Amino acid sequence: MEYQTDSDEPTATAVVQAVADYKGVQHEEMEPIYEFIEPDALDSLVSADSDVVVQFKYAGVVVTVGPNQIRLGNKGDTMERLSEDS
């Protein structure tokens, strides 16, 4: 599943909302993202003018974040598998 990000919204906030939508829960019900990744570092690494891609697990979902997009996959997905259809 793929989500486009808004340049005005912090990346970490967009990840929480995307994973909540993916799991069918309210974003308030999600575990704090800072327990999985440093939100400020994520925002700094993944910007619209960067080619950096970051992958991590959040709330049991594989999250791949790149410039202006968030991709969500299953527990067994890897960056290589998620990148195949790019």
C-alpha positions in Angstrom: 0.0 0.0 0.0 1.4 3.4 -0.9 0.6 6.9 0.5 1.7 10.2 -0.8 3.0 12.6 1.8 2.3 16.3 2.1 5.4 18.5 2.3 3.8 20.6 5.1 3.2 17.5 7.3 6.1 16.0 9.4 7.0 12.6 7.9 6.6 10.9 11.3 3.1 12.2 11.6 2.2 11.0 8.1 3.6 7.5 9.0 1.4 7.2 12.1 -1.7 8.2 10.1 -0.8 5.9 7.2 -0.2 2.9 9.5 -3.4 3.6 11.4 -5.3 3.7 8.1 -3.6 0.5 7.0 -4.6 -1.3 10.3 -8.1 0.2 10.4 -7.7 2.1 13.7 -7.6 5.7 14.8 -4.2 7.3 14.9 -4.7 8.0 18.6 -4.7 4.3 19.2 -1.3 3.8 17.7 1.8 3.2 19.8 4.1 6.3 19.9 6.3 6.3 16.9 9.3 7.5 19.0 9.4 4.0 20.5 10.4 2.7 17.0 12.3 5.5 15.4 13.5 9.1 16.2 10.8 11.3 14.6 13.1 14.3 14.1 15.8 12.2 12.5 13.2 10.6 10.2 12.0 14.1 9.1 15.6 15.2 8.5 16.7 12.1 6.5 13.6 11.9 4.3 13.0 15.2 2.6 11.6 16.1 -0.8 15.1 17.0 -2.0 16.7 13.8 -0.8 17.1 10.4 -2.4 17.3 8.7 1.1 14.9 5.8 1.7 14.4 4.6 5.3 12.8 1.3 6.2 11.7 0.2 9.7 8.9 -1.8 11.5 6.2 0.2 13.2 3.4 -1.5 15.0 4.1 -4.8 13.1 4.1 -3.1 9.7 7.1 -2.7 7.5 7.3 1.0 6.6 9.4 2.3 3.8 9.7 6.1 3.6 11.2 8.0 0.7 10.8 11.4 -0.7 7.0 12.3 -0.8 5.9 8.7 -0.3 5.3 6.0 2.4 5.0 2.4 1.4 3.5 -0.2 3.8 4.0 -3.9 3.7 3.7 -7.2 5.6 6.1 -8.4 8.3 8.1 -10.5 5.8 8.6 -7.7 3.2 12.0 -6.3 2.7 13.2 -3.2 1.0 14.2 -5.2 -2.1 10.7 -6.6 -2.4 9.0 -3.3 -1.9 11.3 -1.7 -4.5 10.6 -4.2 -7.2 7.5 -2.3 -8.5 9.2 1.1 -8.3 
